[in-house]
């Protein structure tokens, strides 16, 4: 799967579930937490989505901002998981 596809799928999920379909000027490197787009409950929803959508397991120690706090970080994390490099 191309990382561009992963980013688009994650972006769509974030817009549909946290921004209620309202497009936002959300750049790939923007912090989802700092922009108030997602909170701790939202992180759990996001993890559930990632696990279901990509058939991956997100371990407790992987639930960190470096992996989950931006579209860029999420895309890189999912791509590494899919390639078996995490």
PDB file with one MODEL, atoms N, CA, C and O in Angstrom:
MODEL        1
ATOM      1  N   UNK A   1       0.857  -1.190   0.000  1.00  0.00           N
ATOM      2  CA  UNK A   1       0.000   0.000   0.000  1.00  0.00           C
ATOM      3  C   UNK A   1       0.894   1.240   0.000  1.00  0.00           C
ATOM      4  O   UNK A   1       1.865   1.320   0.752  1.00  0.00           O
ATOM      5  N   UNK A   2       0.563   2.172  -0.824  1.00  0.00           N
ATOM      6  CA  UNK A   2       1.322   3.417  -0.926  1.00  0.00           C
ATOM      7  C   UNK A   2       1.075   4.282   0.304  1.00  0.00           C
ATOM      8  O   UNK A   2      -0.044   4.325   0.817  1.00  0.00           O
ATOM      9  N   UNK A   3       2.107   4.969   0.779  1.00  0.00           N
ATOM     10  CA  UNK A   3       1.937   5.829   1.947  1.00  0.00           C
ATOM     11  C   UNK A   3       0.973   6.980   1.655  1.00  0.00           C
ATOM     12  O   UNK A   3       0.334   7.498   2.571  1.00  0.00           O
ATOM     13  N   UNK A   4       0.865   7.385   0.387  1.00  0.00           N
ATOM     14  CA  UNK A   4      -0.067   8.457   0.028  1.00  0.00           C
ATOM     15  C   UNK A   4      -1.497   7.984   0.265  1.00  0.00           C
ATOM     16  O   UNK A   4      -2.341   8.766   0.704  1.00  0.00           O
ATOM     17  N   UNK A   5      -1.779   6.712  -0.022  1.00  0.00           N
ATOM     18  CA  UNK A   5      -3.100   6.146   0.226  1.00  0.00           C
ATOM     19  C   UNK A   5      -3.380   6.081   1.727  1.00  0.00           C
ATOM     20  O   UNK A   5      -4.480   6.403   2.177  1.00  0.00           O
ATOM     21  N   UNK A   6      -2.383   5.664   2.488  1.00  0.00           N
ATOM     22  CA  UNK A   6      -2.524   5.593   3.945  1.00  0.00           C
ATOM     23  C   UNK A   6      -2.839   6.975   4.493  1.00  0.00           C
ATOM     24  O   UNK A   6      -3.747   7.127   5.310  1.00  0.00           O
ATOM     25  N   UNK A   7      -2.101   7.977   4.052  1.00  0.00           N
ATOM     26  CA  UNK A   7      -2.340   9.334   4.552  1.00  0.00           C
ATOM     27  C   UNK A   7      -3.757   9.799   4.207  1.00  0.00           C
ATOM     28  O   UNK A   7      -4.433  10.395   5.045  1.00  0.00           O
ATOM     29  N   UNK A   8      -4.205   9.534   2.992  1.00  0.00           N
ATOM     30  CA  UNK A   8      -5.552   9.957   2.595  1.00  0.00           C
ATOM     31  C   UNK A   8      -6.622   9.255   3.419  1.00  0.00           C
ATOM     32  O   UNK A   8      -7.600   9.884   3.823  1.00  0.00           O
ATOM     33  N   UNK A   9      -6.451   7.970   3.672  1.00  0.00           N
ATOM     34  CA  UNK A   9      -7.424   7.224   4.473  1.00  0.00           C
ATOM     35  C   UNK A   9      -7.468   7.757   5.905  1.00  0.00           C
ATOM     36  O   UNK A   9      -8.547   7.925   6.474  1.00  0.00           O
ATOM     37  N   UNK A  10      -6.311   8.020   6.478  1.00  0.00           N
ATOM     38  CA  UNK A  10      -6.254   8.543   7.846  1.00  0.00           C
ATOM     39  C   UNK A  10      -6.833   9.955   7.878  1.00  0.00           C
ATOM     40  O   UNK A  10      -7.589  10.288   8.791  1.00  0.00           O
ATOM     41  N   UNK A  11      -6.489  10.789   6.896  1.00  0.00           N
ATOM     42  CA  UNK A  11      -7.030  12.148   6.820  1.00  0.00           C
ATOM     43  C   UNK A  11      -8.560  12.093   6.752  1.00  0.00           C
ATOM     44  O   UNK A  11      -9.240  12.842   7.454  1.00  0.00           O
ATOM     45  N   UNK A  12      -9.094  11.220   5.919  1.00  0.00           N
ATOM     46  CA  UNK A  12     -10.552  11.091   5.802  1.00  0.00           C
ATOM     47  C   UNK A  12     -11.178  10.676   7.120  1.00  0.00           C
ATOM     48  O   UNK A  12     -12.222  11.204   7.502  1.00  0.00           O
ATOM     49  N   UNK A  13     -10.554   9.735   7.821  1.00  0.00           N
ATOM     50  CA  UNK A  13     -11.065   9.294   9.115  1.00  0.00           C
ATOM     51  C   UNK A  13     -11.080  10.456  10.110  1.00  0.00           C
ATOM     52  O   UNK A  13     -12.071  10.664  10.810  1.00  0.00           O
ATOM     53  N   UNK A  14      -9.991  11.204  10.169  1.00  0.00           N
ATOM     54  CA  UNK A  14      -9.898  12.332  11.101  1.00  0.00           C
ATOM     55  C   UNK A  14     -10.964  13.381  10.775  1.00  0.00           C
ATOM     56  O   UNK A  14     -11.650  13.870  11.673  1.00  0.00           O
ATOM     57  N   UNK A  15     -11.102  13.722   9.506  1.00  0.00           N
ATOM     58  CA  UNK A  15     -12.094  14.731   9.107  1.00  0.00           C
ATOM     59  C   UNK A  15     -13.508  14.255   9.416  1.00  0.00           C
ATOM     60  O   UNK A  15     -14.313  15.012   9.960  1.00  0.00           O
ATOM     61  N   UNK A  16     -13.814  13.011   9.076  1.00  0.00           N
ATOM     62  CA  UNK A  16     -15.169  12.485   9.295  1.00  0.00           C
ATOM     63  C   UNK A  16     -15.513  12.321  10.770  1.00  0.00           C
ATOM     64  O   UNK A  16     -16.646  12.582  11.173  1.00  0.00           O
ATOM     65  N   UNK A  17     -14.545  11.890  11.580  1.00  0.00           N
ATOM     66  CA  UNK A  17     -14.841  11.537  12.961  1.00  0.00           C
ATOM     67  C   UNK A  17     -14.532  12.615  13.992  1.00  0.00           C
ATOM     68  O   UNK A  17     -15.140  12.634  15.062  1.00  0.00           O
ATOM     69  N   UNK A  18     -13.608  13.501  13.692  1.00  0.00           N
ATOM     70  CA  UNK A  18     -13.226  14.508  14.675  1.00  0.00           C
ATOM     71  C   UNK A  18     -13.555  15.928  14.230  1.00  0.00           C
ATOM     72  O   UNK A  18     -13.712  16.824  15.060  1.00  0.00           O
ATOM     73  N   UNK A  19     -13.658  16.128  12.932  1.00  0.00           N
ATOM     74  CA  UNK A  19     -13.993  17.454  12.412  1.00  0.00           C
ATOM     75  C   UNK A  19     -15.387  17.464  11.802  1.00  0.00           C
ATOM     76  O   UNK A  19     -15.818  18.456  11.214  1.00  0.00           O
ATOM     77  N   UNK A  20     -16.085  16.340  11.952  1.00  0.00           N
ATOM     78  CA  UNK A  20     -17.480  16.200  11.511  1.00  0.00           C
ATOM     79  C   UNK A  20     -17.668  16.620  10.062  1.00  0.00           C
ATOM     80  O   UNK A  20     -18.625  17.312   9.715  1.00  0.00           O
ATOM     81  N   UNK A  21     -16.730  16.184   9.221  1.00  0.00           N
ATOM     82  CA  UNK A  21     -16.838  16.420   7.792  1.00  0.00           C
ATOM     83  C   UNK A  21     -16.433  17.810   7.335  1.00  0.00           C
ATOM     84  O   UNK A  21     -16.457  18.098   6.138  1.00  0.00           O
ATOM     85  N   UNK A  22     -16.062  18.673   8.266  1.00  0.00           N
ATOM     86  CA  UNK A  22     -15.660  20.032   7.894  1.00  0.00           C
ATOM     87  C   UNK A  22     -14.190  20.028   7.502  1.00  0.00           C
ATOM     88  O   UNK A  22     -13.323  19.749   8.330  1.00  0.00           O
ATOM     89  N   UNK A  23     -13.911  20.338   6.242  1.00  0.00           N
ATOM     90  CA  UNK A  23     -12.503  20.362   5.847  1.00  0.00           C
ATOM     91  C   UNK A  23     -11.761  21.459   6.618  1.00  0.00           C
ATOM     92  O   UNK A  23     -12.290  22.542   6.867  1.00  0.00           O
ATOM     93  N   UNK A  24     -10.566  21.151   6.971  1.00  0.00           N
ATOM     94  CA  UNK A  24      -9.730  22.073   7.732  1.00  0.00           C
ATOM     95  C   UNK A  24      -8.381  22.107   7.046  1.00  0.00           C
ATOM     96  O   UNK A  24      -7.945  21.116   6.461  1.00  0.00           O
ATOM     97  N   UNK A  25      -7.731  23.237   7.120  1.00  0.00           N
ATOM     98  CA  UNK A  25      -6.389  23.332   6.553  1.00  0.00           C
ATOM     99  C   UNK A  25      -5.443  22.554   7.461  1.00  0.00           C
ATOM    100  O   UNK A  25      -4.716  23.135   8.268  1.00  0.00           O
ATOM    101  N   UNK A  26      -5.465  21.247   7.319  1.00  0.00           N
ATOM    102  CA  UNK A  26      -4.681  20.354   8.155  1.00  0.00           C
ATOM    103  C   UNK A  26      -3.460  19.893   7.377  1.00  0.00           C
ATOM    104  O   UNK A  26      -3.561  19.107   6.435  1.00  0.00           O
ATOM    105  N   UNK A  27      -2.314  20.394   7.787  1.00  0.00           N
ATOM    106  CA  UNK A  27      -1.064  20.029   7.125  1.00  0.00           C
ATOM    107  C   UNK A  27      -0.561  18.708   7.689  1.00  0.00           C
ATOM    108  O   UNK A  27      -0.854  18.379   8.838  1.00  0.00           O
ATOM    109  N   UNK A  28       0.190  17.946   6.903  1.00  0.00           N
ATOM    110  CA  UNK A  28       0.664  16.641   7.357  1.00  0.00           C
ATOM    111  C   UNK A  28       1.428  16.666   8.679  1.00  0.00           C
ATOM    112  O   UNK A  28       1.361  15.706   9.446  1.00  0.00           O
ATOM    113  N   UNK A  29       2.151  17.747   8.954  1.00  0.00           N
ATOM    114  CA  UNK A  29       2.955  17.815  10.176  1.00  0.00           C
ATOM    115  C   UNK A  29       2.261  18.460  11.363  1.00  0.00           C
ATOM    116  O   UNK A  29       2.843  18.540  12.445  1.00  0.00           O
ATOM    117  N   UNK A  30       1.020  18.926  11.182  1.00  0.00           N
ATOM    118  CA  UNK A  30       0.297  19.584  12.276  1.00  0.00           C
ATOM    119  C   UNK A  30      -0.011  18.611  13.414  1.00  0.00           C
ATOM    120  O   UNK A  30      -0.435  17.479  13.181  1.00  0.00           O
ATOM    121  N   UNK A  31       0.210  19.069  14.646  1.00  0.00           N
ATOM    122  CA  UNK A  31      -0.101  18.262  15.821  1.00  0.00           C
ATOM    123  C   UNK A  31      -1.609  18.193  16.014  1.00  0.00           C
ATOM    124  O   UNK A  31      -2.270  19.222  16.161  1.00  0.00           O
ATOM    125  N   UNK A  32      -2.148  16.986  16.013  1.00  0.00           N
ATOM    126  CA  UNK A  32      -3.585  16.798  16.213  1.00  0.00           C
ATOM    127  C   UNK A  32      -3.985  17.181  17.637  1.00  0.00           C
ATOM    128  O   UNK A  32      -5.089  17.677  17.863  1.00  0.00           O
ATOM    129  N   UNK A  33      -3.098  16.951  18.587  1.00  0.00           N
ATOM    130  CA  UNK A  33      -3.375  17.299  19.988  1.00  0.00           C
ATOM    131  C   UNK A  33      -3.312  18.803  20.203  1.00  0.00           C
ATOM    132  O   UNK A  33      -4.223  19.385  20.794  1.00  0.00           O
ATOM    133  N   UNK A  34      -2.248  19.435  19.730  1.00  0.00           N
ATOM    134  CA  UNK A  34      -2.079  20.877  19.934  1.00  0.00           C
ATOM    135  C   UNK A  34      -3.160  21.690  19.235  1.00  0.00           C
ATOM    136  O   UNK A  34      -3.557  22.743  19.734  1.00  0.00           O
ATOM    137  N   UNK A  35      -3.643  21.219  18.089  1.00  0.00           N
ATOM    138  CA  UNK A  35      -4.705  21.924  17.372  1.00  0.00           C
ATOM    139  C   UNK A  35      -6.084  21.637  17.963  1.00  0.00           C
ATOM    140  O   UNK A  35      -7.085  22.194  17.511  1.00  0.00           O
ATOM    141  N   UNK A  36      -6.135  20.771  18.970  1.00  0.00           N
ATOM    142  CA  UNK A  36      -7.406  20.455  19.614  1.00  0.00           C
ATOM    143  C   UNK A  36      -8.324  19.588  18.761  1.00  0.00           C
ATOM    144  O   UNK A  36      -9.530  19.534  19.004  1.00  0.00           O
ATOM    145  N   UNK A  37      -7.768  18.919  17.777  1.00  0.00           N
ATOM    146  CA  UNK A  37      -8.556  18.072  16.889  1.00  0.00           C
ATOM    147  C   UNK A  37      -8.882  16.749  17.556  1.00  0.00           C
ATOM    148  O   UNK A  37      -9.945  16.171  17.330  1.00  0.00           O
ATOM    149  N   UNK A  38      -7.967  16.281  18.371  1.00  0.00           N
ATOM    150  CA  UNK A  38      -8.103  14.968  18.985  1.00  0.00           C
ATOM    151  C   UNK A  38      -7.688  15.066  20.447  1.00  0.00           C
ATOM    152  O   UNK A  38      -6.818  15.860  20.806  1.00  0.00           O
ATOM    153  N   UNK A  39      -8.316  14.257  21.280  1.00  0.00           N
ATOM    154  CA  UNK A  39      -7.954  14.200  22.704  1.00  0.00           C
ATOM    155  C   UNK A  39      -7.629  12.749  23.053  1.00  0.00           C
ATOM    156  O   UNK A  39      -7.527  11.903  22.165  1.00  0.00           O
ATOM    157  N   UNK A  40      -7.469  12.463  24.337  1.00  0.00           N
ATOM    158  CA  UNK A  40      -7.059  11.110  24.722  1.00  0.00           C
ATOM    159  C   UNK A  40      -8.089  10.058  24.303  1.00  0.00           C
ATOM    160  O   UNK A  40      -7.713   8.952  23.913  1.00  0.00           O
ATOM    161  N   UNK A  41      -9.365  10.383  24.378  1.00  0.00           N
ATOM    162  CA  UNK A  41     -10.401   9.453  23.928  1.00  0.00           C
ATOM    163  C   UNK A  41     -10.310   9.281  22.416  1.00  0.00           C
ATOM    164  O   UNK A  41     -10.483   8.176  21.901  1.00  0.00           O
ATOM    165  N   UNK A  42     -10.042  10.362  21.716  1.00  0.00           N
ATOM    166  CA  UNK A  42      -9.885  10.309  20.272  1.00  0.00           C
ATOM    167  C   UNK A  42      -8.709   9.444  19.852  1.00  0.00           C
ATOM    168  O   UNK A  42      -8.764   8.775  18.820  1.00  0.00           O
ATOM    169  N   UNK A  43      -7.648   9.455  20.646  1.00  0.00           N
ATOM    170  CA  UNK A  43      -6.486   8.601  20.356  1.00  0.00           C
ATOM    171  C   UNK A  43      -6.918   7.140  20.367  1.00  0.00           C
ATOM    172  O   UNK A  43      -6.511   6.360  19.506  1.00  0.00           O
ATOM    173  N   UNK A  44      -7.748   6.770  21.346  1.00  0.00           N
ATOM    174  CA  UNK A  44      -8.232   5.385  21.413  1.00  0.00           C
ATOM    175  C   UNK A  44      -9.071   5.044  20.185  1.00  0.00           C
ATOM    176  O   UNK A  44      -8.946   3.950  19.634  1.00  0.00           O
ATOM    177  N   UNK A  45      -9.919   5.964  19.756  1.00  0.00           N
ATOM    178  CA  UNK A  45     -10.708   5.751  18.540  1.00  0.00           C
ATOM    179  C   UNK A  45      -9.796   5.591  17.325  1.00  0.00           C
ATOM    180  O   UNK A  45     -10.020   4.733  16.471  1.00  0.00           O
ATOM    181  N   UNK A  46      -8.789   6.415  17.267  1.00  0.00           N
ATOM    182  CA  UNK A  46      -7.838   6.379  16.157  1.00  0.00           C
ATOM    183  C   UNK A  46      -7.099   5.042  16.132  1.00  0.00           C
ATOM    184  O   UNK A  46      -6.940   4.442  15.069  1.00  0.00           O
ATOM    185  N   UNK A  47      -6.649   4.578  17.289  1.00  0.00           N
ATOM    186  CA  UNK A  47      -5.945   3.294  17.378  1.00  0.00           C
ATOM    187  C   UNK A  47      -6.863   2.157  16.925  1.00  0.00           C
ATOM    188  O   UNK A  47      -6.439   1.266  16.189  1.00  0.00           O
ATOM    189  N   UNK A  48      -8.113   2.194  17.366  1.00  0.00           N
ATOM    190  CA  UNK A  48      -9.088   1.171  16.961  1.00  0.00           C
ATOM    191  C   UNK A  48      -9.253   1.167  15.444  1.00  0.00           C
ATOM    192  O   UNK A  48      -9.288   0.107  14.819  1.00  0.00           O
ATOM    193  N   UNK A  49      -9.356   2.357  14.858  1.00  0.00           N
ATOM    194  CA  UNK A  49      -9.460   2.484  13.401  1.00  0.00           C
ATOM    195  C   UNK A  49      -8.227   1.893  12.714  1.00  0.00           C
ATOM    196  O   UNK A  49      -8.357   1.106  11.776  1.00  0.00           O
ATOM    197  N   UNK A  50      -7.034   2.269  13.176  1.00  0.00           N
ATOM    198  CA  UNK A  50      -5.801   1.786  12.550  1.00  0.00           C
ATOM    199  C   UNK A  50      -5.721   0.266  12.596  1.00  0.00           C
ATOM    200  O   UNK A  50      -5.362  -0.375  11.608  1.00  0.00           O
ATOM    201  N   UNK A  51      -6.055  -0.304  13.742  1.00  0.00           N
ATOM    202  CA  UNK A  51      -5.982  -1.753  13.886  1.00  0.00           C
ATOM    203  C   UNK A  51      -6.975  -2.459  12.966  1.00  0.00           C
ATOM    204  O   UNK A  51      -6.648  -3.485  12.370  1.00  0.00           O
ATOM    205  N   UNK A  52      -8.176  -1.918  12.851  1.00  0.00           N
ATOM    206  CA  UNK A  52      -9.196  -2.531  11.996  1.00  0.00           C
ATOM    207  C   UNK A  52      -8.895  -2.310  10.513  1.00  0.00           C
ATOM    208  O   UNK A  52      -9.011  -3.233   9.707  1.00  0.00           O
ATOM    209  N   UNK A  53      -8.514  -1.102  10.163  1.00  0.00           N
ATOM    210  CA  UNK A  53      -8.303  -0.741   8.759  1.00  0.00           C
ATOM    211  C   UNK A  53      -7.089  -1.432   8.154  1.00  0.00           C
ATOM    212  O   UNK A  53      -7.119  -1.848   6.996  1.00  0.00           O
ATOM    213  N   UNK A  54      -6.023  -1.552   8.936  1.00  0.00           N
ATOM    214  CA  UNK A  54      -4.759  -2.048   8.389  1.00  0.00           C
ATOM    215  C   UNK A  54      -4.344  -3.408   8.947  1.00  0.00           C
ATOM    216  O   UNK A  54      -3.255  -3.894   8.641  1.00  0.00           O
ATOM    217  N   UNK A  55      -5.198  -4.022   9.759  1.00  0.00           N
ATOM    218  CA  UNK A  55      -4.911  -5.338  10.348  1.00  0.00           C
ATOM    219  C   UNK A  55      -3.550  -5.347  11.045  1.00  0.00           C
ATOM    220  O   UNK A  55      -2.742  -6.258  10.866  1.00  0.00           O
ATOM    221  N   UNK A  56      -3.326  -4.299  11.848  1.00  0.00           N
ATOM    222  CA  UNK A  56      -2.095  -4.193  12.633  1.00  0.00           C
ATOM    223  C   UNK A  56      -2.464  -4.174  14.109  1.00  0.00           C
ATOM    224  O   UNK A  56      -3.624  -3.974  14.470  1.00  0.00           O
ATOM    225  N   UNK A  57      -1.479  -4.382  14.941  1.00  0.00           N
ATOM    226  CA  UNK A  57      -1.668  -4.249  16.377  1.00  0.00           C
ATOM    227  C   UNK A  57      -0.823  -3.080  16.851  1.00  0.00           C
ATOM    228  O   UNK A  57       0.379  -3.022  16.593  1.00  0.00           O
ATOM    229  N   UNK A  58      -1.464  -2.151  17.546  1.00  0.00           N
ATOM    230  CA  UNK A  58      -0.750  -1.014  18.120  1.00  0.00           C
ATOM    231  C   UNK A  58      -0.518  -1.342  19.589  1.00  0.00           C
ATOM    232  O   UNK A  58      -1.459  -1.403  20.380  1.00  0.00           O
ATOM    233  N   UNK A  59       0.730  -1.549  19.938  1.00  0.00           N
ATOM    234  CA  UNK A  59       1.095  -1.897  21.320  1.00  0.00           C
ATOM    235  C   UNK A  59       0.987  -0.664  22.215  1.00  0.00           C
ATOM    236  O   UNK A  59       1.085   0.469  21.744  1.00  0.00           O
ATOM    237  N   UNK A  60       0.783  -0.900  23.511  1.00  0.00           N
ATOM    238  CA  UNK A  60       0.647   0.211  24.459  1.00  0.00           C
ATOM    239  C   UNK A  60       1.834   1.170  24.392  1.00  0.00           C
ATOM    240  O   UNK A  60       1.653   2.386  24.453  1.00  0.00           O
ATOM    241  N   UNK A  61       3.048   0.629  24.265  1.00  0.00           N
ATOM    242  CA  UNK A  61       4.229   1.491  24.247  1.00  0.00           C
ATOM    243  C   UNK A  61       4.405   2.218  22.911  1.00  0.00           C
ATOM    244  O   UNK A  61       5.320   3.028  22.765  1.00  0.00           O
ATOM    245  N   UNK A  62       3.537   1.934  21.938  1.00  0.00           N
ATOM    246  CA  UNK A  62       3.582   2.636  20.655  1.00  0.00           C
ATOM    247  C   UNK A  62       2.605   3.810  20.609  1.00  0.00           C
ATOM    248  O   UNK A  62       2.602   4.589  19.656  1.00  0.00           O
ATOM    249  N   UNK A  63       1.780   3.928  21.642  1.00  0.00           N
ATOM    250  CA  UNK A  63       0.801   5.014  21.696  1.00  0.00           C
ATOM    251  C   UNK A  63       1.497   6.251  22.258  1.00  0.00           C
ATOM    252  O   UNK A  63       1.318   6.625  23.418  1.00  0.00           O
ATOM    253  N   UNK A  64       2.295   6.867  21.394  1.00  0.00           N
ATOM    254  CA  UNK A  64       3.080   8.043  21.760  1.00  0.00           C
ATOM    255  C   UNK A  64       2.949   9.083  20.643  1.00  0.00           C
ATOM    256  O   UNK A  64       2.650   8.728  19.503  1.00  0.00           O
ATOM    257  N   UNK A  65       3.169  10.352  20.958  1.00  0.00           N
ATOM    258  CA  UNK A  65       3.059  11.398  19.939  1.00  0.00           C
ATOM    259  C   UNK A  65       3.931  11.161  18.709  1.00  0.00           C
ATOM    260  O   UNK A  65       3.529  11.494  17.594  1.00  0.00           O
ATOM    261  N   UNK A  66       5.120  10.589  18.897  1.00  0.00           N
ATOM    262  CA  UNK A  66       5.997  10.336  17.746  1.00  0.00           C
ATOM    263  C   UNK A  66       5.323   9.443  16.704  1.00  0.00           C
ATOM    264  O   UNK A  66       5.680   9.490  15.527  1.00  0.00           O
ATOM    265  N   UNK A  67       4.362   8.641  17.122  1.00  0.00           N
ATOM    266  CA  UNK A  67       3.666   7.744  16.197  1.00  0.00           C
ATOM    267  C   UNK A  67       2.296   8.263  15.782  1.00  0.00           C
ATOM    268  O   UNK A  67       1.853   8.002  14.664  1.00  0.00           O
ATOM    269  N   UNK A  68       1.613   8.999  16.670  1.00  0.00           N
ATOM    270  CA  UNK A  68       0.186   9.245  16.467  1.00  0.00           C
ATOM    271  C   UNK A  68      -0.265  10.697  16.453  1.00  0.00           C
ATOM    272  O   UNK A  68      -1.463  10.951  16.338  1.00  0.00           O
ATOM    273  N   UNK A  69       0.639  11.656  16.565  1.00  0.00           N
ATOM    274  CA  UNK A  69       0.199  13.041  16.772  1.00  0.00           C
ATOM    275  C   UNK A  69       0.077  13.902  15.515  1.00  0.00           C
ATOM    276  O   UNK A  69      -0.233  15.089  15.616  1.00  0.00           O
ATOM    277  N   UNK A  70       0.310  13.336  14.352  1.00  0.00           N
ATOM    278  CA  UNK A  70       0.119  14.107  13.121  1.00  0.00           C
ATOM    279  C   UNK A  70      -0.155  13.121  11.991  1.00  0.00           C
ATOM    280  O   UNK A  70       0.119  11.927  12.113  1.00  0.00           O
ATOM    281  N   UNK A  71      -0.689  13.627  10.908  1.00  0.00           N
ATOM    282  CA  UNK A  71      -0.920  12.756   9.752  1.00  0.00           C
ATOM    283  C   UNK A  71       0.406  12.176   9.263  1.00  0.00           C
ATOM    284  O   UNK A  71       0.480  11.009   8.878  1.00  0.00           O
ATOM    285  N   UNK A  72       1.435  12.992   9.282  1.00  0.00           N
ATOM    286  CA  UNK A  72       2.766  12.557   8.851  1.00  0.00           C
ATOM    287  C   UNK A  72       3.278  11.423   9.733  1.00  0.00           C
ATOM    288  O   UNK A  72       3.751  10.405   9.226  1.00  0.00           O
ATOM    289  N   UNK A  73       3.184  11.597  11.065  1.00  0.00           N
ATOM    290  CA  UNK A  73       3.643  10.565  11.993  1.00  0.00           C
ATOM    291  C   UNK A  73       2.804   9.298  11.868  1.00  0.00           C
ATOM    292  O   UNK A  73       3.337   8.189  11.876  1.00  0.00           O
ATOM    293  N   UNK A  74       1.493   9.469  11.753  1.00  0.00           N
ATOM    294  CA  UNK A  74       0.593   8.323  11.608  1.00  0.00           C
ATOM    295  C   UNK A  74       0.902   7.530  10.346  1.00  0.00           C
ATOM    296  O   UNK A  74       0.958   6.301  10.375  1.00  0.00           O
ATOM    297  N   UNK A  75       1.101   8.234   9.247  1.00  0.00           N
ATOM    298  CA  UNK A  75       1.393   7.574   7.973  1.00  0.00           C
ATOM    299  C   UNK A  75       2.698   6.789   8.064  1.00  0.00           C
ATOM    300  O   UNK A  75       2.767   5.640   7.628  1.00  0.00           O
ATOM    301  N   UNK A  76       3.716   7.400   8.622  1.00  0.00           N
ATOM    302  CA  UNK A  76       5.013   6.727   8.757  1.00  0.00           C
ATOM    303  C   UNK A  76       4.892   5.516   9.679  1.00  0.00           C
ATOM    304  O   UNK A  76       5.457   4.462   9.390  1.00  0.00           O
ATOM    305  N   UNK A  77       4.166   5.656  10.777  1.00  0.00           N
ATOM    306  CA  UNK A  77       3.990   4.560  11.726  1.00  0.00           C
ATOM    307  C   UNK A  77       3.265   3.388  11.071  1.00  0.00           C
ATOM    308  O   UNK A  77       3.724   2.249  11.157  1.00  0.00           O
ATOM    309  N   UNK A  78       2.140   3.660  10.418  1.00  0.00           N
ATOM    310  CA  UNK A  78       1.370   2.595   9.776  1.00  0.00           C
ATOM    311  C   UNK A  78       2.199   1.927   8.680  1.00  0.00           C
ATOM    312  O   UNK A  78       2.179   0.704   8.544  1.00  0.00           O
ATOM    313  N   UNK A  79       2.915   2.714   7.909  1.00  0.00           N
ATOM    314  CA  UNK A  79       3.746   2.159   6.840  1.00  0.00           C
ATOM    315  C   UNK A  79       4.824   1.238   7.415  1.00  0.00           C
ATOM    316  O   UNK A  79       5.087   0.170   6.863  1.00  0.00           O
ATOM    317  N   UNK A  80       5.449   1.651   8.524  1.00  0.00           N
ATOM    318  CA  UNK A  80       6.454   0.797   9.174  1.00  0.00           C
ATOM    319  C   UNK A  80       5.799  -0.491   9.681  1.00  0.00           C
ATOM    320  O   UNK A  80       6.375  -1.571   9.541  1.00  0.00           O
ATOM    321  N   UNK A  81       4.619  -0.390  10.262  1.00  0.00           N
ATOM    322  CA  UNK A  81       3.922  -1.579  10.763  1.00  0.00           C
ATOM    323  C   UNK A  81       3.593  -2.534   9.608  1.00  0.00           C
ATOM    324  O   UNK A  81       3.782  -3.745   9.720  1.00  0.00           O
ATOM    325  N   UNK A  82       3.105  -1.979   8.514  1.00  0.00           N
ATOM    326  CA  UNK A  82       2.751  -2.811   7.364  1.00  0.00           C
ATOM    327  C   UNK A  82       3.964  -3.478   6.738  1.00  0.00           C
ATOM    328  O   UNK A  82       3.869  -4.581   6.198  1.00  0.00           O
ATOM    329  N   UNK A  83       5.099  -2.805   6.814  1.00  0.00           N
ATOM    330  CA  UNK A  83       6.348  -3.362   6.259  1.00  0.00           C
ATOM    331  C   UNK A  83       7.082  -4.249   7.255  1.00  0.00           C
ATOM    332  O   UNK A  83       8.116  -4.836   6.935  1.00  0.00           O
ATOM    333  N   UNK A  84       6.535  -4.343   8.474  1.00  0.00           N
ATOM    334  CA  UNK A  84       7.156  -5.197   9.485  1.00  0.00           C
ATOM    335  C   UNK A  84       8.443  -4.655  10.055  1.00  0.00           C
ATOM    336  O   UNK A  84       9.289  -5.415  10.528  1.00  0.00           O
ATOM    337  N   UNK A  85       8.601  -3.317  10.013  1.00  0.00           N
ATOM    338  CA  UNK A  85       9.847  -2.733  10.514  1.00  0.00           C
ATOM    339  C   UNK A  85       9.677  -2.055  11.868  1.00  0.00           C
ATOM    340  O   UNK A  85      10.548  -1.300  12.299  1.00  0.00           O
ATOM    341  N   UNK A  86       8.562  -2.320  12.537  1.00  0.00           N
ATOM    342  CA  UNK A  86       8.360  -1.761  13.883  1.00  0.00           C
ATOM    343  C   UNK A  86       8.360  -2.901  14.858  1.00  0.00           C
ATOM    344  O   UNK A  86       8.206  -2.685  16.060  1.00  0.00           O
TER     345      UNK A  86
ENDMDL
END
